[in-house]
Amino acid sequence: MIIKEKQIGLLGFLSVLILITALLIFGFSNTEFSFVNDFVSKLGAKGEPNALWFNLFGFVAVGLLLFSFGFTYGNLLNDRLLSILLSLFGLGFAFTAIPIDMEFSRTPVSKAHIVAICLGLAFWMFGLSRLGYNKQLKKGIRNRANLTAIILVLSIMGFVFELWSMPVTHGLVFGIVFGWTAITSYELIFKKGMHKTVRYSKL
């Protein structure tokens, strides 16, 4: 079965919508959670109220949707490596459902949570790099991938130079990743043919 651009875009949009909904519902229902001063992972951390439900919806469901989105998006662009990288990012995001212990970050379970985040983000960055340097893709797609990567690095550098805290950096990374997903999904749904590969004629 061939999945069309609009269907792929809907997968991406749904992942963004579910994450935002989960953040709002579980974030506001947890009186001890701060959207500015806490990590998103705290909502699914050990001992937090509704942690199981946030992990199921905010991480597992979203991660599986990202896996499907990444796999089909790579296939749409006829790029098998991109498909693998973005789908692995989705799996990494799903595995962040392993609840971290906010008090004992060195426990095996907490380390597994952190590793899942780091590996997932690494696969996503490699996916952006693949998009940015693929000359068969349209310029707008490549430029957005490269600009997104630059903004991501700058957000991390802001923490390195103590311009903002690690939780803020964590939130910025979430915003950048899902911002790219939302924009890409929008184009897939409403700008038909935008993601068709460019064919160069041989001289």
Secondary structure, 3 states (H helix, E strand, C coil): CCCCHHHHHHHHHHHHHHHHHHHHHHHHHCCCCCCCCCCHHHHHCCCCCCHHHHHHHHHHHHHHHHHHHHHHHHHHCCCHHHHHHHHHHHHHHHHHHCCCCCCCCCCHHHHHHHHHHHHHHHHHHHHHHHHHCCCCCCHHHHHHHHHHHHHHHHHHHHHHCCCCCHHHHHHHHHHHHHHHHHHHHHHHHHCCCCCCCCCCCCC
